[in-house]
Amino acid sequence: MAITMTQSAAERVKSFLANRNKGLGLRIGLKTSGCSGMAYVIEFVDELNDDDEVYEIEGVNIVIDAKSFIYLQGIELDFVKEGLNEGFKFNNPNAKGECGCGESFTV
């Protein structure tokens, strides 16, 4: 399993799950979007789908569907604060390029 999560990201996800007071974990996936082709999807998981795989990383259950997994191998999920902005950042070694606004990427 070559998907990793920084301690900062793990702590943030745990905090979100605790505040929700429910959920099995965090789904990381992909959708077709933007000018480069693919965009990341991140959402809480309350129920598993038939094609989901669950991985425990840094004490957090990460759920990934089979179609997205091939593009997410080697990815690192980070949580960063830059000035007044904060959010999750995907460090994906499979990405060959991004669109100018950073919304989507290509492999």
C-alpha positions in Angstrom: 0.0 0.0 0.0 1.7 3.1 -1.2 -0.8 5.8 0.0 0.4 7.9 2.9 -1.0 10.7 5.1 1.0 13.3 7.1 0.4 13.6 10.8 -1.2 17.0 10.2 -3.7 15.5 7.8 -4.5 12.6 10.1 -5.1 14.9 13.0 -7.4 17.1 10.9 -9.5 14.2 9.7 -9.8 12.7 13.2 -11.0 16.1 14.4 -13.6 16.3 11.6 -14.8 12.8 12.3 -15.1 13.5 16.0 -17.1 16.7 15.4 -19.4 14.8 13.0 -19.9 12.1 15.7 -20.3 9.5 13.0 -18.6 8.0 10.0 -16.4 5.1 9.0 -13.6 7.2 7.6 -12.6 9.4 4.7 -13.1 8.6 1.0 -10.4 9.7 -1.5 -11.4 9.4 -5.1 -11.4 11.0 -8.5 -13.9 12.5 -10.9 -13.7 13.8 -14.4 -13.4 17.6 -14.1 -11.6 20.7 -15.1 -9.5 21.4 -18.1 -6.8 18.8 -17.3 -9.2 15.9 -16.9 -9.3 14.6 -13.3 -10.0 16.2 -9.9 -9.8 14.8 -6.4 -12.9 14.0 -4.4 -12.7 13.9 -0.6 -15.7 13.1 1.5 -16.8 11.4 4.7 -17.9 7.8 4.4 -20.9 6.5 6.4 -21.5 3.4 4.2 -19.2 1.3 2.1 -19.8 0.5 -1.5 -19.2 -2.9 -3.0 -16.0 -1.8 -4.8 -14.5 0.0 -1.8 -11.2 -0.9 -0.2 -10.5 0.3 3.3 -6.9 1.1 4.5 -5.9 2.3 7.9 -3.3 5.0 7.7 -2.1 7.0 10.7 -5.2 5.8 12.7 -7.6 6.9 10.0 -9.7 4.7 7.7 -9.1 5.8 4.1 -11.7 4.4 1.7 -10.8 4.2 -2.0 -12.8 2.7 -4.9 -11.2 0.3 -7.3 -11.3 2.7 -10.3 -9.5 5.5 -8.4 -6.9 3.4 -6.7 -4.8 3.0 -9.9 -4.3 6.8 -10.1 -3.8 7.2 -6.3 -1.0 4.8 -5.7 1.9 6.6 -4.1 -0.2 9.7 -3.2 0.4 11.6 0.0 -2.4 13.5 1.6 -1.3 16.5 3.6 -3.1 19.3 5.4 -1.5 22.7 5.0 -2.0 26.2 6.2 -0.7 29.0 4.0 -1.5 32.5 5.4 -5.3 32.7 5.9 -5.9 29.6 3.7 -5.9 26.0 4.8 -6.9 22.8 3.2 -5.9 19.3 2.1 -3.1 19.0 -0.4 -2.5 16.0 -2.6 1.1 15.1 -3.5 0.6 12.7 -6.4 3.6 11.3 -8.2 1.3 10.0 -11.0 0.3 13.5 -12.0 2.0 14.6 -15.2 0.5 18.1 -15.2 -2.1 20.5 -13.6 -4.3 23.1 -15.0 -3.4 26.7 -14.2 -5.9 27.1 -11.4 -4.9 23.8 -9.8 -8.4 22.3 -9.9 -7.6 19.4 -12.0 -4.6 17.2 -13.2 -3.7 14.7 -15.9 -1.8 11.4 -15.7 
